Each structure stands twice: as structure tokens, then as C-alpha cells.
Amino acid sequence: MISIVGRRHLTTSIVERMTVLQVADMLQIRESSYVYIKNGTPVTSDEIVTPEDDLKFLEIFSGG
């Protein structure tokens, strides 16, 4: 399952192996605005994900 958590909330799935960057492109989100969590572990944008993986895009917020 793929989830976006932040100002935008979305849950979807993929049907084939993809990189995190390919998933971000598919969802039309800026990769630099999110931290990627695959099965509970932070990963980079070149990490391969499968339909069985749990991938979360956590939006980065800054402020004071």
C-alpha cells in the first residue's frame, strides 16, 4: 500500500516493482518535499518497492 501523509492525504497501490522515485512521479509529488518510509524503515528514492510493501510518503514541514 502506498500512503501520502501531510497536507495531501492519499492511499493507493502499485501492481509492479518500481523505485520510490517512479512512485513519486506517478503520484505527481515533489520528491524533495517528502521522507520515504518503506516497511517502517527510511529509504532513498532509488529503493525498489513491490506491491507487497508498505510505502509512506511523509511530508516535511518546517517552521519556528
mmCIF file as Biopython writes it, N, C-alpha, C and O atoms, coordinates in Angstrom:
data_model
#
loop_
_atom_site.group_PDB
_atom_site.id
_atom_site.type_symbol
_atom_site.label_atom_id
_atom_site.label_alt_id
_atom_site.label_comp_id
_atom_site.label_asym_id
_atom_site.label_entity_id
_atom_site.label_seq_id
_atom_site.pdbx_PDB_ins_code
_atom_site.Cartn_x
_atom_site.Cartn_y
_atom_site.Cartn_z
_atom_site.occupancy
_atom_site.B_iso_or_equiv
_atom_site.auth_seq_id
_atom_site.auth_asym_id
_atom_site.pdbx_PDB_model_num
ATOM 1   N N  . MET A ? 1  ? 0.842  -1.163 0.000   1.0 0.0 1  A 1 
ATOM 2   C CA . MET A ? 1  ? 0.000  0.000  0.000   1.0 0.0 1  A 1 
ATOM 3   C C  . MET A ? 1  ? 0.895  1.236  0.000   1.0 0.0 1  A 1 
ATOM 4   O O  . MET A ? 1  ? 1.933  1.263  0.661   1.0 0.0 1  A 1 
ATOM 5   N N  . ILE A ? 2  ? 0.489  2.236  -0.733  1.0 0.0 2  A 1 
ATOM 6   C CA . ILE A ? 2  ? 1.205  3.498  -0.825  1.0 0.0 2  A 1 
ATOM 7   C C  . ILE A ? 2  ? 0.352  4.556  -0.132  1.0 0.0 2  A 1 
ATOM 8   O O  . ILE A ? 2  ? -0.838 4.679  -0.423  1.0 0.0 2  A 1 
ATOM 9   N N  . SER A ? 3  ? 0.954  5.325  0.789   1.0 0.0 3  A 1 
ATOM 10  C CA . SER A ? 3  ? 0.229  6.370  1.505   1.0 0.0 3  A 1 
ATOM 11  C C  . SER A ? 3  ? 1.006  7.673  1.445   1.0 0.0 3  A 1 
ATOM 12  O O  . SER A ? 3  ? 2.233  7.682  1.549   1.0 0.0 3  A 1 
ATOM 13  N N  . ILE A ? 4  ? 0.281  8.775  1.275   1.0 0.0 4  A 1 
ATOM 14  C CA . ILE A ? 4  ? 0.862  10.108 1.399   1.0 0.0 4  A 1 
ATOM 15  C C  . ILE A ? 4  ? 0.283  10.701 2.669   1.0 0.0 4  A 1 
ATOM 16  O O  . ILE A ? 4  ? -0.933 10.710 2.862   1.0 0.0 4  A 1 
ATOM 17  N N  . VAL A ? 5  ? 1.160  11.200 3.537   1.0 0.0 5  A 1 
ATOM 18  C CA . VAL A ? 5  ? 0.732  11.805 4.792   1.0 0.0 5  A 1 
ATOM 19  C C  . VAL A ? 5  ? 1.283  13.223 4.831   1.0 0.0 5  A 1 
ATOM 20  O O  . VAL A ? 5  ? 2.493  13.427 4.732   1.0 0.0 5  A 1 
ATOM 21  N N  . GLY A ? 6  ? 0.398  14.197 4.974   1.0 0.0 6  A 1 
ATOM 22  C CA . GLY A ? 6  ? 0.795  15.602 5.003   1.0 0.0 6  A 1 
ATOM 23  C C  . GLY A ? 6  ? -0.425 16.446 4.699   1.0 0.0 6  A 1 
ATOM 24  O O  . GLY A ? 6  ? -1.542 16.095 5.079   1.0 0.0 6  A 1 
ATOM 25  N N  . ARG A ? 7  ? -0.213 17.558 4.015   1.0 0.0 7  A 1 
ATOM 26  C CA . ARG A ? 7  ? -1.350 18.389 3.620   1.0 0.0 7  A 1 
ATOM 27  C C  . ARG A ? 7  ? -2.266 17.632 2.671   1.0 0.0 7  A 1 
ATOM 28  O O  . ARG A ? 7  ? -3.478 17.845 2.650   1.0 0.0 7  A 1 
ATOM 29  N N  . ARG A ? 8  ? -1.672 16.759 1.899   1.0 0.0 8  A 1 
ATOM 30  C CA . ARG A ? 8  ? -2.426 15.911 0.966   1.0 0.0 8  A 1 
ATOM 31  C C  . ARG A ? 8  ? -2.437 14.490 1.528   1.0 0.0 8  A 1 
ATOM 32  O O  . ARG A ? 8  ? -1.392 13.959 1.904   1.0 0.0 8  A 1 
ATOM 33  N N  . HIS A ? 9  ? -3.602 13.888 1.583   1.0 0.0 9  A 1 
ATOM 34  C CA . HIS A ? 9  ? -3.729 12.504 2.057   1.0 0.0 9  A 1 
ATOM 35  C C  . HIS A ? 9  ? -4.228 11.643 0.903   1.0 0.0 9  A 1 
ATOM 36  O O  . HIS A ? 9  ? -5.200 11.986 0.229   1.0 0.0 9  A 1 
ATOM 37  N N  . LEU A ? 10 ? -3.552 10.528 0.688   1.0 0.0 10 A 1 
ATOM 38  C CA . LEU A ? 10 ? -3.921 9.630  -0.396  1.0 0.0 10 A 1 
ATOM 39  C C  . LEU A ? 10 ? -3.452 8.231  -0.051  1.0 0.0 10 A 1 
ATOM 40  O O  . LEU A ? 10 ? -2.386 8.052  0.538   1.0 0.0 10 A 1 
ATOM 41  N N  . THR A ? 11 ? -4.240 7.253  -0.414  1.0 0.0 11 A 1 
ATOM 42  C CA . THR A ? 11 ? -3.847 5.852  -0.281  1.0 0.0 11 A 1 
ATOM 43  C C  . THR A ? 11 ? -4.111 5.178  -1.617  1.0 0.0 11 A 1 
ATOM 44  O O  . THR A ? 11 ? -5.196 5.307  -2.185  1.0 0.0 11 A 1 
ATOM 45  N N  . THR A ? 12 ? -3.110 4.458  -2.116  1.0 0.0 12 A 1 
ATOM 46  C CA . THR A ? 12 ? -3.226 3.771  -3.402  1.0 0.0 12 A 1 
ATOM 47  C C  . THR A ? 12 ? -2.347 2.530  -3.376  1.0 0.0 12 A 1 
ATOM 48  O O  . THR A ? 12 ? -1.795 2.183  -2.332  1.0 0.0 12 A 1 
ATOM 49  N N  . SER A ? 13 ? -2.216 1.872  -4.494  1.0 0.0 13 A 1 
ATOM 50  C CA . SER A ? 13 ? -1.349 0.696  -4.578  1.0 0.0 13 A 1 
ATOM 51  C C  . SER A ? 13 ? -0.659 0.678  -5.934  1.0 0.0 13 A 1 
ATOM 52  O O  . SER A ? 13 ? -1.023 1.419  -6.847  1.0 0.0 13 A 1 
ATOM 53  N N  . ILE A ? 14 ? 0.348  -0.188 -6.045  1.0 0.0 14 A 1 
ATOM 54  C CA . ILE A ? 14 ? 1.035  -0.388 -7.314  1.0 0.0 14 A 1 
ATOM 55  C C  . ILE A ? 14 ? 0.868  -1.849 -7.713  1.0 0.0 14 A 1 
ATOM 56  O O  . ILE A ? 14 ? 0.557  -2.693 -6.873  1.0 0.0 14 A 1 
ATOM 57  N N  . VAL A ? 15 ? 1.073  -2.147 -8.989  1.0 0.0 15 A 1 
ATOM 58  C CA . VAL A ? 15 ? 0.884  -3.520 -9.464  1.0 0.0 15 A 1 
ATOM 59  C C  . VAL A ? 15 ? 2.188  -4.174 -9.907  1.0 0.0 15 A 1 
ATOM 60  O O  . VAL A ? 15 ? 2.208  -5.362 -10.230 1.0 0.0 15 A 1 
ATOM 61  N N  . GLU A ? 16 ? 3.287  -3.400 -9.924  1.0 0.0 16 A 1 
ATOM 62  C CA . GLU A ? 16 ? 4.577  -3.953 -10.331 1.0 0.0 16 A 1 
ATOM 63  C C  . GLU A ? 16 ? 5.692  -3.299 -9.535  1.0 0.0 16 A 1 
ATOM 64  O O  . GLU A ? 16 ? 5.480  -2.289 -8.863  1.0 0.0 16 A 1 
ATOM 65  N N  . ARG A ? 17 ? 6.892  -3.886 -9.616  1.0 0.0 17 A 1 
ATOM 66  C CA . ARG A ? 17 ? 8.059  -3.323 -8.933  1.0 0.0 17 A 1 
ATOM 67  C C  . ARG A ? 17 ? 8.394  -1.959 -9.532  1.0 0.0 17 A 1 
ATOM 68  O O  . ARG A ? 17 ? 8.389  -1.786 -10.751 1.0 0.0 17 A 1 
ATOM 69  N N  . MET A ? 18 ? 8.686  -0.994 -8.661  1.0 0.0 18 A 1 
ATOM 70  C CA . MET A ? 18 ? 9.040  0.359  -9.081  1.0 0.0 18 A 1 
ATOM 71  C C  . MET A ? 18 ? 10.027 0.917  -8.075  1.0 0.0 18 A 1 
ATOM 72  O O  . MET A ? 18 ? 10.165 0.389  -6.972  1.0 0.0 18 A 1 
ATOM 73  N N  . THR A ? 19 ? 10.715 1.990  -8.456  1.0 0.0 19 A 1 
ATOM 74  C CA . THR A ? 19 ? 11.526 2.709  -7.479  1.0 0.0 19 A 1 
ATOM 75  C C  . THR A ? 19 ? 10.619 3.707  -6.764  1.0 0.0 19 A 1 
ATOM 76  O O  . THR A ? 19 ? 9.535  4.041  -7.242  1.0 0.0 19 A 1 
ATOM 77  N N  . VAL A ? 20 ? 11.084 4.170  -5.622  1.0 0.0 20 A 1 
ATOM 78  C CA . VAL A ? 20 ? 10.338 5.190  -4.888  1.0 0.0 20 A 1 
ATOM 79  C C  . VAL A ? 20 ? 10.169 6.427  -5.766  1.0 0.0 20 A 1 
ATOM 80  O O  . VAL A ? 20 ? 9.103  7.042  -5.765  1.0 0.0 20 A 1 
ATOM 81  N N  . LEU A ? 21 ? 11.204 6.797  -6.514  1.0 0.0 21 A 1 
ATOM 82  C CA . LEU A ? 21 ? 11.135 7.956  -7.401  1.0 0.0 21 A 1 
ATOM 83  C C  . LEU A ? 21 ? 10.057 7.771  -8.470  1.0 0.0 21 A 1 
ATOM 84  O O  . LEU A ? 21 ? 9.331  8.717  -8.777  1.0 0.0 21 A 1 
ATOM 85  N N  . GLN A ? 22 ? 9.942  6.584  -9.032  1.0 0.0 22 A 1 
ATOM 86  C CA . GLN A ? 22 ? 8.897  6.319  -10.024 1.0 0.0 22 A 1 
ATOM 87  C C  . GLN A ? 22 ? 7.507  6.443  -9.405  1.0 0.0 22 A 1 
ATOM 88  O O  . GLN A ? 22 ? 6.585  6.949  -10.045 1.0 0.0 22 A 1 
ATOM 89  N N  . VAL A ? 23 ? 7.355  5.985  -8.174  1.0 0.0 23 A 1 
ATOM 90  C CA . VAL A ? 23 ? 6.068  6.119  -7.485  1.0 0.0 23 A 1 
ATOM 91  C C  . VAL A ? 23 ? 5.763  7.597  -7.253  1.0 0.0 23 A 1 
ATOM 92  O O  . VAL A ? 23 ? 4.634  8.037  -7.473  1.0 0.0 23 A 1 
ATOM 93  N N  . ALA A ? 24 ? 6.758  8.367  -6.813  1.0 0.0 24 A 1 
ATOM 94  C CA . ALA A ? 24 ? 6.570  9.805  -6.592  1.0 0.0 24 A 1 
ATOM 95  C C  . ALA A ? 24 ? 6.156  10.496 -7.889  1.0 0.0 24 A 1 
ATOM 96  O O  . ALA A ? 24 ? 5.256  11.336 -7.883  1.0 0.0 24 A 1 
ATOM 97  N N  . ASP A ? 25 ? 6.801  10.151 -8.991  1.0 0.0 25 A 1 
ATOM 98  C CA . ASP A ? 25 ? 6.431  10.722 -10.289 1.0 0.0 25 A 1 
ATOM 99  C C  . ASP A ? 25 ? 5.002  10.344 -10.662 1.0 0.0 25 A 1 
ATOM 100 O O  . ASP A ? 25 ? 4.246  11.182 -11.152 1.0 0.0 25 A 1 
ATOM 101 N N  . MET A ? 26 ? 4.631  9.097  -10.434 1.0 0.0 26 A 1 
ATOM 102 C CA . MET A ? 26 ? 3.286  8.620  -10.738 1.0 0.0 26 A 1 
ATOM 103 C C  . MET A ? 26 ? 2.237  9.405  -9.940  1.0 0.0 26 A 1 
ATOM 104 O O  . MET A ? 26 ? 1.158  9.712  -10.448 1.0 0.0 26 A 1 
ATOM 105 N N  . LEU A ? 27 ? 2.571  9.723  -8.686  1.0 0.0 27 A 1 
ATOM 106 C CA . LEU A ? 27 ? 1.640  10.442 -7.812  1.0 0.0 27 A 1 
ATOM 107 C C  . LEU A ? 27 ? 1.737  11.953 -7.970  1.0 0.0 27 A 1 
ATOM 108 O O  . LEU A ? 27 ? 0.992  12.695 -7.329  1.0 0.0 27 A 1 
ATOM 109 N N  . GLN A ? 28 ? 2.653  12.410 -8.820  1.0 0.0 28 A 1 
ATOM 110 C CA . GLN A ? 28 ? 2.875  13.830 -9.094  1.0 0.0 28 A 1 
ATOM 111 C C  . GLN A ? 28 ? 3.190  14.615 -7.821  1.0 0.0 28 A 1 
ATOM 112 O O  . GLN A ? 28 ? 2.590  15.654 -7.547  1.0 0.0 28 A 1 
ATOM 113 N N  . ILE A ? 29 ? 4.150  14.089 -7.049  1.0 0.0 29 A 1 
ATOM 114 C CA . ILE A ? 29 ? 4.596  14.806 -5.858  1.0 0.0 29 A 1 
ATOM 115 C C  . ILE A ? 29 ? 6.080  15.118 -5.993  1.0 0.0 29 A 1 
ATOM 116 O O  . ILE A ? 29 ? 6.828  14.380 -6.635  1.0 0.0 29 A 1 
ATOM 117 N N  . ARG A ? 30 ? 6.498  16.227 -5.377  1.0 0.0 30 A 1 
ATOM 118 C CA . ARG A ? 30 ? 7.906  16.624 -5.402  1.0 0.0 30 A 1 
ATOM 119 C C  . ARG A ? 30 ? 8.671  15.768 -4.415  1.0 0.0 30 A 1 
ATOM 120 O O  . ARG A ? 30 ? 8.391  15.784 -3.216  1.0 0.0 30 A 1 
ATOM 121 N N  . GLU A ? 31 ? 9.628  15.029 -4.918  1.0 0.0 31 A 1 
ATOM 122 C CA . GLU A ? 31 ? 10.373 14.103 -4.066  1.0 0.0 31 A 1 
ATOM 123 C C  . GLU A ? 31 ? 11.126 14.809 -2.951  1.0 0.0 31 A 1 
ATOM 124 O O  . GLU A ? 31 ? 11.325 14.224 -1.886  1.0 0.0 31 A 1 
ATOM 125 N N  . SER A ? 32 ? 11.549 16.051 -3.164  1.0 0.0 32 A 1 
ATOM 126 C CA . SER A ? 32 ? 12.328 16.762 -2.150  1.0 0.0 32 A 1 
ATOM 127 C C  . SER A ? 32 ? 11.474 17.227 -0.968  1.0 0.0 32 A 1 
ATOM 128 O O  . SER A ? 32 ? 12.016 17.693 0.034   1.0 0.0 32 A 1 
ATOM 129 N N  . SER A ? 33 ? 10.165 17.109 -1.071  1.0 0.0 33 A 1 
ATOM 130 C CA . SER A ? 33 ? 9.264  17.558 -0.007  1.0 0.0 33 A 1 
ATOM 131 C C  . SER A ? 33 ? 8.827  16.441 0.933   1.0 0.0 33 A 1 
ATOM 132 O O  . SER A ? 33 ? 8.020  16.667 1.834   1.0 0.0 33 A 1 
ATOM 133 N N  . TYR A ? 34 ? 9.359  15.228 0.727   1.0 0.0 34 A 1 
ATOM 134 C CA . TYR A ? 34 ? 8.898  14.077 1.494   1.0 0.0 34 A 1 
ATOM 135 C C  . TYR A ? 34 ? 10.051 13.218 1.983   1.0 0.0 34 A 1 
ATOM 136 O O  . TYR A ? 34 ? 11.129 13.199 1.389   1.0 0.0 34 A 1 
ATOM 137 N N  . VAL A ? 35 ? 9.804  12.508 3.078   1.0 0.0 35 A 1 
ATOM 138 C CA . VAL A ? 35 ? 10.677 11.445 3.565   1.0 0.0 35 A 1 
ATOM 139 C C  . VAL A ? 35 ? 9.951  10.152 3.225   1.0 0.0 35 A 1 
ATOM 140 O O  . VAL A ? 35 ? 8.730  10.070 3.361   1.0 0.0 35 A 1 
ATOM 141 N N  . TYR A ? 36 ? 10.689 9.146  2.786   1.0 0.0 36 A 1 
ATOM 142 C CA . TYR A ? 36 ? 10.093 7.885  2.360   1.0 0.0 36 A 1 
ATOM 143 C C  . TYR A ? 36 ? 10.321 6.823  3.419   1.0 0.0 36 A 1 
ATOM 144 O O  . TYR A ? 36 ? 11.447 6.625  3.875   1.0 0.0 36 A 1 
ATOM 145 N N  . ILE A ? 37 ? 9.260  6.144  3.808   1.0 0.0 37 A 1 
ATOM 146 C CA . ILE A ? 37 ? 9.325  5.082  4.808   1.0 0.0 37 A 1 
ATOM 147 C C  . ILE A ? 37 ? 8.781  3.802  4.170   1.0 0.0 37 A 1 
ATOM 148 O O  . ILE A ? 37 ? 7.605  3.723  3.818   1.0 0.0 37 A 1 
ATOM 149 N N  . LYS A ? 38 ? 9.658  2.800  4.027   1.0 0.0 38 A 1 
ATOM 150 C CA . LYS A ? 38 ? 9.258  1.513  3.443   1.0 0.0 38 A 1 
ATOM 151 C C  . LYS A ? 38 ? 9.271  0.463  4.543   1.0 0.0 38 A 1 
ATOM 152 O O  . LYS A ? 38 ? 10.317 0.189  5.131   1.0 0.0 38 A 1 
ATOM 153 N N  . ASN A ? 39 ? 8.126  -0.117 4.820   1.0 0.0 39 A 1 
ATOM 154 C CA . ASN A ? 39 ? 8.000  -1.158 5.849   1.0 0.0 39 A 1 
ATOM 155 C C  . ASN A ? 39 ? 8.611  -0.714 7.180   1.0 0.0 39 A 1 
ATOM 156 O O  . ASN A ? 39 ? 9.239  -1.509 7.879   1.0 0.0 39 A 1 
ATOM 157 N N  . GLY A ? 40 ? 8.420  0.570  7.524   1.0 0.0 40 A 1 
ATOM 158 C CA . GLY A ? 40 ? 8.879  1.096  8.806   1.0 0.0 40 A 1 
ATOM 159 C C  . GLY A ? 40 ? 10.302 1.614  8.834   1.0 0.0 40 A 1 
ATOM 160 O O  . GLY A ? 40 ? 10.764 2.061  9.884   1.0 0.0 40 A 1 
ATOM 161 N N  . THR A ? 41 ? 11.024 1.569  7.706   1.0 0.0 41 A 1 
ATOM 162 C CA . THR A ? 41 ? 12.423 1.986  7.654   1.0 0.0 41 A 1 
ATOM 163 C C  . THR A ? 41 ? 12.598 3.096  6.619   1.0 0.0 41 A 1 
ATOM 164 O O  . THR A ? 41 ? 12.108 2.962  5.497   1.0 0.0 41 A 1 
ATOM 165 N N  . PRO A ? 42 ? 13.288 4.197  6.968   1.0 0.0 42 A 1 
ATOM 166 C CA . PRO A ? 42 ? 13.555 5.251  5.977   1.0 0.0 42 A 1 
ATOM 167 C C  . PRO A ? 42 ? 14.379 4.703  4.809   1.0 0.0 42 A 1 
ATOM 168 O O  . PRO A ? 42 ? 15.303 3.913  5.008   1.0 0.0 42 A 1 
ATOM 169 N N  . VAL A ? 43 ? 14.037 5.128  3.588   1.0 0.0 43 A 1 
ATOM 170 C CA . VAL A ? 43 ? 14.747 4.682  2.390   1.0 0.0 43 A 1 
ATOM 171 C C  . VAL A ? 43 ? 15.001 5.877  1.474   1.0 0.0 43 A 1 
ATOM 172 O O  . VAL A ? 43 ? 14.454 6.960  1.680   1.0 0.0 43 A 1 
ATOM 173 N N  . THR A ? 44 ? 15.840 5.663  0.460   1.0 0.0 44 A 1 
ATOM 174 C CA . THR A ? 44 ? 16.131 6.698  -0.531  1.0 0.0 44 A 1 
ATOM 175 C C  . THR A ? 44 ? 15.238 6.508  -1.757  1.0 0.0 44 A 1 
ATOM 176 O O  . THR A ? 44 ? 14.533 5.506  -1.880  1.0 0.0 44 A 1 
ATOM 177 N N  . SER A ? 45 ? 15.283 7.484  -2.656  1.0 0.0 45 A 1 
ATOM 178 C CA . SER A ? 45 ? 14.398 7.460  -3.822  1.0 0.0 45 A 1 
ATOM 179 C C  . SER A ? 45 ? 14.731 6.362  -4.825  1.0 0.0 45 A 1 
ATOM 180 O O  . SER A ? 45 ? 13.909 6.060  -5.690  1.0 0.0 45 A 1 
ATOM 181 N N  . ASP A ? 46 ? 15.918 5.757  -4.732  1.0 0.0 46 A 1 
ATOM 182 C CA . ASP A ? 46 ? 16.264 4.681  -5.665  1.0 0.0 46 A 1 
ATOM 183 C C  . ASP A ? 46 ? 15.905 3.289  -5.130  1.0 0.0 46 A 1 
ATOM 184 O O  . ASP A ? 46 ? 16.195 2.282  -5.777  1.0 0.0 46 A 1 
ATOM 185 N N  . GLU A ? 47 ? 15.283 3.234  -3.968  1.0 0.0 47 A 1 
ATOM 186 C CA . GLU A ? 47 ? 14.855 1.955  -3.368  1.0 0.0 47 A 1 
ATOM 187 C C  . GLU A ? 47 ? 13.738 1.323  -4.208  1.0 0.0 47 A 1 
ATOM 188 O O  . GLU A ? 47 ? 12.822 2.012  -4.658  1.0 0.0 47 A 1 
ATOM 189 N N  . ILE A ? 48 ? 13.825 0.019  -4.409  1.0 0.0 48 A 1 
ATOM 190 C CA . ILE A ? 48 ? 12.783 -0.726 -5.135  1.0 0.0 48 A 1 
ATOM 191 C C  . ILE A ? 48 ? 11.655 -1.080 -4.167  1.0 0.0 48 A 1 
ATOM 192 O O  . ILE A ? 48 ? 11.901 -1.553 -3.058  1.0 0.0 48 A 1 
ATOM 193 N N  . VAL A ? 49 ? 10.415 -0.845 -4.602  1.0 0.0 49 A 1 
ATOM 194 C CA . VAL A ? 49 ? 9.247  -1.254 -3.821  1.0 0.0 49 A 1 
ATOM 195 C C  . VAL A ? 49 ? 8.415  -2.221 -4.657  1.0 0.0 49 A 1 
ATOM 196 O O  . VAL A ? 49 ? 8.395  -2.141 -5.885  1.0 0.0 49 A 1 
ATOM 197 N N  . THR A ? 50 ? 7.741  -3.121 -3.984  1.0 0.0 50 A 1 
ATOM 198 C CA . THR A ? 50 ? 6.879  -4.104 -4.639  1.0 0.0 50 A 1 
ATOM 199 C C  . THR A ? 50 ? 5.441  -3.882 -4.172  1.0 0.0 50 A 1 
ATOM 200 O O  . THR A ? 50 ? 5.215  -3.161 -3.200  1.0 0.0 50 A 1 
ATOM 201 N N  . PRO A ? 51 ? 4.474  -4.487 -4.845  1.0 0.0 51 A 1 
ATOM 202 C CA . PRO A ? 51 ? 3.083  -4.342 -4.412  1.0 0.0 51 A 1 
ATOM 203 C C  . PRO A ? 51 ? 2.840  -4.807 -2.973  1.0 0.0 51 A 1 
ATOM 204 O O  . PRO A ? 51 ? 1.882  -4.362 -2.341  1.0 0.0 51 A 1 
ATOM 205 N N  . GLU A ? 52 ? 3.682  -5.687 -2.452  1.0 0.0 52 A 1 
ATOM 206 C CA . GLU A ? 52 ? 3.513  -6.193 -1.087  1.0 0.0 52 A 1 
ATOM 207 C C  . GLU A ? 52 ? 4.059  -5.236 -0.027  1.0 0.0 52 A 1 
ATOM 208 O O  . GLU A ? 52 ? 3.736  -5.382 1.152   1.0 0.0 52 A 1 
ATOM 209 N N  . ASP A ? 53 ? 4.877  -4.261 -0.423  1.0 0.0 53 A 1 
ATOM 210 C CA . ASP A ? 53 ? 5.491  -3.335 0.534   1.0 0.0 53 A 1 
ATOM 211 C C  . ASP A ? 53 ? 4.510  -2.273 1.007   1.0 0.0 53 A 1 
ATOM 212 O O  . ASP A ? 53 ? 3.540  -1.945 0.324   1.0 0.0 53 A 1 
ATOM 213 N N  . ASP A ? 54 ? 4.788  -1.747 2.193   1.0 0.0 54 A 1 
ATOM 214 C CA . ASP A ? 54 ? 4.057  -0.612 2.745   1.0 0.0 54 A 1 
ATOM 215 C C  . ASP A ? 54 ? 4.973  0.598  2.599   1.0 0.0 54 A 1 
ATOM 216 O O  . ASP A ? 54 ? 6.009  0.670  3.260   1.0 0.0 54 A 1 
ATOM 217 N N  . LEU A ? 55 ? 4.606  1.548  1.744   1.0 0.0 55 A 1 
ATOM 218 C CA . LEU A ? 55 ? 5.425  2.733  1.490   1.0 0.0 55 A 1 
ATOM 219 C C  . LEU A ? 55 ? 4.651  3.969  1.895   1.0 0.0 55 A 1 
ATOM 220 O O  . LEU A ? 55 ? 3.522  4.178  1.451   1.0 0.0 55 A 1 
ATOM 221 N N  . LYS A ? 56 ? 5.260  4.788  2.738   1.0 0.0 56 A 1 
ATOM 222 C CA . LYS A ? 56 ? 4.638  6.034  3.171   1.0 0.0 56 A 1 
ATOM 223 C C  . LYS A ? 56 ? 5.497  7.205  2.720   1.0 0.0 56 A 1 
ATOM 224 O O  . LYS A ? 56 ? 6.720  7.172  2.852   1.0 0.0 56 A 1 
ATOM 225 N N  . PHE A ? 57 ? 4.858  8.233  2.190   1.0 0.0 57 A 1 
ATOM 226 C CA . PHE A ? 57 ? 5.496  9.499  1.876   1.0 0.0 57 A 1 
ATOM 227 C C  . PHE A ? 57 ? 5.086  10.462 2.985   1.0 0.0 57 A 1 
ATOM 228 O O  . PHE A ? 57 ? 3.924  10.861 3.060   1.0 0.0 57 A 1 
ATOM 229 N N  . LEU A ? 58 ? 6.028  10.837 3.845   1.0 0.0 58 A 1 
ATOM 230 C CA . LEU A ? 58 ? 5.742  11.754 4.947   1.0 0.0 58 A 1 
ATOM 231 C C  . LEU A ? 58 ? 6.221  13.140 4.558   1.0 0.0 58 A 1 
ATOM 232 O O  . LEU A ? 58 ? 7.411  13.347 4.319   1.0 0.0 58 A 1 
ATOM 233 N N  . GLU A ? 59 ? 5.298  14.090 4.493   1.0 0.0 59 A 1 
ATOM 234 C CA . GLU A ? 59 ? 5.650  15.441 4.070   1.0 0.0 59 A 1 
ATOM 235 C C  . GLU A ? 59 ? 6.522  16.122 5.118   1.0 0.0 59 A 1 
ATOM 236 O O  . GLU A ? 59 ? 6.291  15.999 6.321   1.0 0.0 59 A 1 
ATOM 237 N N  . ILE A ? 60 ? 7.526  16.841 4.634   1.0 0.0 60 A 1 
ATOM 238 C CA . ILE A ? 60 ? 8.439  17.580 5.507   1.0 0.0 60 A 1 
ATOM 239 C C  . ILE A ? 60 ? 7.842  18.955 5.753   1.0 0.0 60 A 1 
ATOM 240 O O  . ILE A ? 60 ? 7.504  19.673 4.812   1.0 0.0 60 A 1 
ATOM 241 N N  . PHE A ? 61 ? 7.713  19.318 7.028   1.0 0.0 61 A 1 
ATOM 242 C CA . PHE A ? 61 ? 7.230  20.635 7.411   1.0 0.0 61 A 1 
ATOM 243 C C  . PHE A ? 61 ? 8.346  21.366 8.125   1.0 0.0 61 A 1 
ATOM 244 O O  . PHE A ? 61 ? 9.102  20.767 8.889   1.0 0.0 61 A 1 
ATOM 245 N N  . SER A ? 62 ? 8.448  22.650 7.879   1.0 0.0 62 A 1 
ATOM 246 C CA . SER A ? 62 ? 9.426  23.441 8.625   1.0 0.0 62 A 1 
ATOM 247 C C  . SER A ? 62 ? 8.698  24.633 9.226   1.0 0.0 62 A 1 
ATOM 248 O O  . SER A ? 62 ? 7.629  25.030 8.762   1.0 0.0 62 A 1 
ATOM 249 N N  . GLY A ? 63 ? 9.277  25.171 10.229  1.0 0.0 63 A 1 
ATOM 250 C CA . GLY A ? 63 ? 8.656  26.310 10.880  1.0 0.0 63 A 1 
ATOM 251 C C  . GLY A ? 63 ? 9.379  26.648 12.163  1.0 0.0 63 A 1 
ATOM 252 O O  . GLY A ? 63 ? 10.367 26.012 12.532  1.0 0.0 63 A 1 
ATOM 253 N N  . GLY A ? 64 ? 8.885  27.628 12.812  1.0 0.0 64 A 1 
ATOM 254 C CA . GLY A ? 64 ? 9.573  28.050 14.013  1.0 0.0 64 A 1 
ATOM 255 C C  . GLY A ? 64 ? 8.660  28.210 15.175  1.0 0.0 64 A 1 
ATOM 256 O O  . GLY A ? 64 ? 9.106  28.565 16.266  1.0 0.0 64 A 1 
#
